[in-house]
Amino acid sequence: MSFFRTLFIILVIWYGVKLVTKYLFPLFMQKTMKDMQSRMEGQIRQQQQSQRNEGEITVQQDRNKRNNGQKEGEYVDFEEVD
């Protein structure tokens, strides 16, 4: 009886894996590919917008870095004391 129970469990797991790979895995991959495609389209759009004429000057600031009105520091010239 134990042999049939083990065989039954193995068959259920086998067919479960087959069903998952046949139906759920392609859906997951389709969603992943769609997300990657939208990210790539966004990058292409950003590159096309960033193309500028020759001689045009732009200043880009780091968006991740926030200054909050504080100075980062100033240069101090120290002199050696004898």
Secondary structure, DSSP 8 states (H G I E B T S, - for coil): -HHHHHHHHHHHHHHHHHHIIIIIHHHHHHHHHHHHHHHHHHHHHHHHHH---TT-------SS---TT-------------
